Structure formats: structure tokens, C-alpha cells
Amino acid sequence: MPGTAQPSAFKGLRGRRLQSLKRPVPSDIAIAQAAVPRPIAEIAEELGILKSELEPYGHTKAKVHLEIRDRLAARPTGKYVVVTAITPTPLGEGKTTMTVGLSQALGAHLGKSVFTCIRQPSMGPTFGIKGGAAGGGYSQVIPMEDFNLHLTGDIHAVTAANNLLAAAIDTRVLYEDTHPDDRANMAAQCKKDASGKLLFSAVHARRAARLGIKAVSPEELSDAQVRDVFRLDIDPDSITWNRVVDVNDRMLRRIQIGLGAEENRPRTTGFDIAVASEVMAVLALSTGLEDMRNRLRKMVVGFDRKGRPVTADDLGAAGAMTVLLKDAIMPNLMQTLEGTPVFVHAGPFANIAHGNSSIIADQIALKLADYVVTEAGFGSDIGFEKFANVKCRSSGLRPSCAVVVATVRALKMHGGGPKVVAGKALDDAYTSENLALLKAGLPNLVRHVQNVRRYGVPVVVAVNTFTTDTDAEIQLVREAALAAGASAACRTSVWADGGAGA
């Protein structure tokens, strides 16, 4: 019966091989739109996800409730594979394409139970030169448009939570400026018991404890303590918390607010892109609603006039922010072109945050499949190191293997090749054999292999090939990778061939 799968009967979803691959390879969007996705409810059922654990958003995507982890807790944990890369170049090295292609190879071609876990992209880069992040060619997540645009609204929830906190900061500054009586402020912020005695709220009790103030009742506080607990006294020039929006709008980078007749408190601030919000990083690292709320509480938004940090908890905003994120904390279930399952969840940048998809998605996937393939942003010196130092330390998970993606043309760039500009034709140095230039760039690959091996993780180098790469160039890369300590170095063509190319 649908929705009644038992752990003992679990077989996993293994996908379906692509048939009749077109040559030349069509555009990404042409391939994606020609595909016919399976109903997401069918995929969920075959994975062993119960109907009560699934929250569909249409027919091709759904959220999965966190309670599934409790039901699957006794299942063995699958193998954990992380995909990283050499130092990235303007054209990208194909990490997401490789991540999807490897999963398709394991599931649709080798018959293994596999799950992909990747980040949700920001619409800023999607509408910029970089474009979408669903993979490419015959190794994509579908529907590609849903993946790249809105999905189930998680980024919008992050935006709302971030901007709620921003509004709370400025409102608090305005309120305190116009309400100078500290004891009146205390009375306004406290509840009363049946006898009329003032009571600490949980927020004020935590703030008092952080300040080292010991008191059972607000009425026991001295005037100085009342001021410290109930007046945040935020220094407007110290506020570090920006508002966010999920499009590239450079005119909002630096703005002035507070110009209204009533507010009349001008302050210079700005907008960041939504996925750069610390809220997004918190979402990706949280293991549940309570953990997320505790992490949100600790976020520092600025400093008071004594130089002490002011947190989201001091503003009493963490609870409301958590409510706005109550659906966003559930991972989004989608599928690849070859029918293998994908969790798309969270999207922190790797250059300013930790650049990995959510811990929650990995935890669930590792109980639903024998292999989980995830991706760490940028090169191994950023995304993988943060995967190991931040994400794995928070989750307690340890990767079984790392895949380092490299391309011949990128290594030529690192060897001193001509400048590459996205959207412009490549110099002949990148489209014809040049072993000397390639050899000059190989130390970059060697360093990334060594970097991953420092963590005790076996390394496989995936050479993401292009039609202009020669056999001699690919062999040179393979030899350098093996000499650097990689367990294997493989020629791949997942963009052109899907899972068969891994």
C-alpha cells in the first residue's frame, strides 16, 4: 500500500537511464524542458517516505518533514561522498554537473541506492552571467526552472526573517530614543503575576544572565541594572545587520534610511543578497527548530555604547524569525534527469559563509540511501575545508570519499594562460593541445589533492573533459593526480553523456 513502506523492505530508488542522447548536445534548458519528470509522490514512495512525511508543492517537488529522522534512526548510515574542485575560474569547473552525473551513474547505471544533496541557488547569479546551478547538459536537476527560481520559497523565508530582524533593530533604536524613562520601559516590557508583581520574560532573564546580573524579580534591580537589562542602547554606527533581497541590485549596496518626518534618524546601511544573510548559514547548519532558534538568538547585530554585543535574542526576535522559517527548515525533494532523488536545501555562499547544503538534508538522505553525494562550494581550500571544519563538526558526519573536479582548460589558466572572460570566445591556448601550459598549472591540482588528503579522506580526481581536450592532456592530468596521492583519476563526460559519462 502507498505510504506503508517498512525499513526491512526498503530497496531504494535507483533511477532510469537516459535514452537517445542527442548530438550535438542541446542547450541545458532544451534538455530540461524535453524531460518528463516522474511524479514526486511516486519517487517518495519508492524511497520509503511515508505520505504523512511528505508535503507536496505541485507534482514535481515536495518538502520532507523532519520527523522522518526519528523513524529511520535505526537504519544504517550510507556512504558520504563530497564533491569539491581545484581553484575555480570564471567558467566554472562543473562541480554541480559532476555531482549530479556521479549520482546518476551510481543509481541509474550501477543500480546503487543513491541520493544527491545540493544547495538552492540565489536568483542573483541565476539572472547574471553565471546563470543557474542545476548542473548542465545531461546531468541536471529537474524541473530546472523551479530549481533556479523560487523553488518552495525558502530563500524568501530567509529574506523575511532577516528583514524582520533589521526592522526590529531600527524600531528599538527609535523606541528608546523617544522613551527615556528606564523604569517605565521596564514596566512596559514585563508581564505581571496575579498580585501585580513584575516578572522577567525569558528574553530578559537570558540577557540579565549574560550580563552577570542575578535577580529573581525585575523590581530587585538597581537603576543601573534596569538600564542595562531593559535598554539595549544600540550605537547606530555599530549596526552590522543589513537588509537583504534576492536579486542583484547594486544601487542598494549603500543607502540611507530613517528619512521620514516621524523617524528623522538618518542612518547609512545597505542591502546584501539574500543568501549572504547569516540566517541562511544558520538554516544550513541547524539540526531542528529548537537548534535553529538557539543559533538565531546568538547572532550579533551590533554593539551598545559600552561596546558590548547586541544579539537577536536581546531584541526578542529569534522566536518570530523561527516561525518564518518553520517550513524552510524542511529539505526539498526533487529528481535528476535520470530519475535519482535530490535534496535541494539551503544556499549559503562559500566565500562569506560555509558554502554547503544543509545538515538536515544529509542526515535524512544518509538513512534513505546507501550513497549520498553532496557538493562543497568553490575549491577545496574554501568549500571543502568549511565542509570539514564547520559542517562535519556540527553534524558529526564524516565523508567516506572526496571527488576533486578538474578541467584541462582551468589548469591551463592556472599555468599562466591568457585571461578568460565569461561570455567571450576562448583563446586558442585553451582549445588546442598545449602540454607545457597545462604542466605549468598542475601544481594547483596537486595542492588541492594534498589539501583534502590532510583530512584523512580518500581522493578521486574527476577530469571533466571537453571536446577540445586531447588524450595526451588528459593523461598528463591523471598522472599528476595519482602522483599527488589520489586513489584514482578518471576521465569523465557527464555533461555530454549523463551518468554513463562518470
C-alpha positions, 0 to 999 in steps of 0.5 A: 500500500502507498505510504506503508513502506517498512525499513526491512523492505526498503530497496531504494530508488535507483533511477532510469537511464537516459535514452537517445542522447542527442548530438550535438548536445542541446542547450541545458534548458532544451534538455530540461524542458524535453524531460518528463519528470516522474511524479514526486509522490511516486519517487517518495514512495519508492524511497520509503517516505511515508505520505504523512512525511511528505508535503507536496508543492505541485507534482514535481517537488515536495518538502520532507518533514523532519520527523522522518529522522526519528523513524529511520534512526535505526537504519544504517548510515550510507556512504558520504561522498563530497564533491569539491574542485581545484581553484575555480575560474570564471567558467566554472569547473562543473562541480554541480554537473559532476555531482549530479552525473556521479549520482546518476551513474551510481543509481541509474547505471550501477543500480546503487541506492543513491541520493544527491544533496545540493544547495538552492541557488540565489536568483542573483547569479541565476539572472547574471552571467553565471546563470543557474546551478542545476548542473548542465547538459545531461546531468541536471536537476529537474524541473530546472526552472523551479530549481533556479527560481523560487523553488518552495520559497525558502530563500524568501523565508530567509529574506523575511526573517532577516528583514524582520530582524533589521526592522526590529533593530531600527524600531528599538533604536527609535523606541528608546530614543523617544522613551527615556524613562528606564523604569517605565520601559521596564514596566512596559516590557514585563508581564505581571503575576496575579498580585501585580508583581513584575516578572522577567520574560525569558528574553530578559532573564537570558540577557540579565544572565549574560550580563552577570546580573542575578535577580529573581524579580525585575523590581530587585534591580538597581537603576543601573541594572534596569538600564542595562537589562531593559535598554539595549542602547544600540550605537547606530554606527555599530549596526552590522545587520543589513537588509537583504533581497534576492536579486542583484541590485547594486544601487542598494549596496549603500543607502540611507534610511530613517528619512521620514518626518516621524523617524528623522534618524538618518542612518547609512546601511545597505542591502546584501543578497539574500543568501549572504544573510547569516540566517541562511548559514544558520538554516544550513547548519541547524539540526531542528527548530529548537537548534535553529532558534538557539543559533538565531538568538546568538547572532550579533547585530551590533554593539551598545555604547559600552561596546558590548554585543547586541544579539537577536535574542536581546531584541526578542526576535529569534522566536518570530524569525523561527516561525518564518522559517518553520517550513524552510527548515524542511529539505526539498525533494526533487529528481535528476534527469535520470530519475535519482532523488535530490535534496535541494536545501539551503544556499549559503555562499562559500566565500562569506559563509560555509558554502554547503547544503544543509545538515538536515538534508544529509542526515535524512538522505544518509538513512534513505540511501546507501550513497549520498553525494553532496557538493562543497562550494568553490575549491577545496581550500574554501568549500571543502575545508568549511565542509570539514571544519564547520559542517562535519563538526556540527553534524558529526558526519564524516565523508567516506570519499572526496571527488576533486573536479578538474578541467584541462582548460582551468589548469591551463589558466592556472599555468599562466594562460591568457585571461578568460572572460565569461561570455567571450570566445576562448583563446586558442591556448585553451582549445588546442593541445598545449602540454607545457601550459597545462604542466605549468598549472598542475601544481594547483591540482596537486595542492588541492589533492594534498589539501583534502588528503590532510583530512584523512579522506580518500581522493578521486580526481574527476577530469571533466573533459571537453571536446577540445581536450586531447588524450595526451592532456588528459593523461598528463592530468591523471598522472599528476593526480595519482602522483599527488596521492589520489586513489584514482583519476578518471576521465569523465563526460557527464555533461555530454553523456549523463551518468554513463559519462562518470 
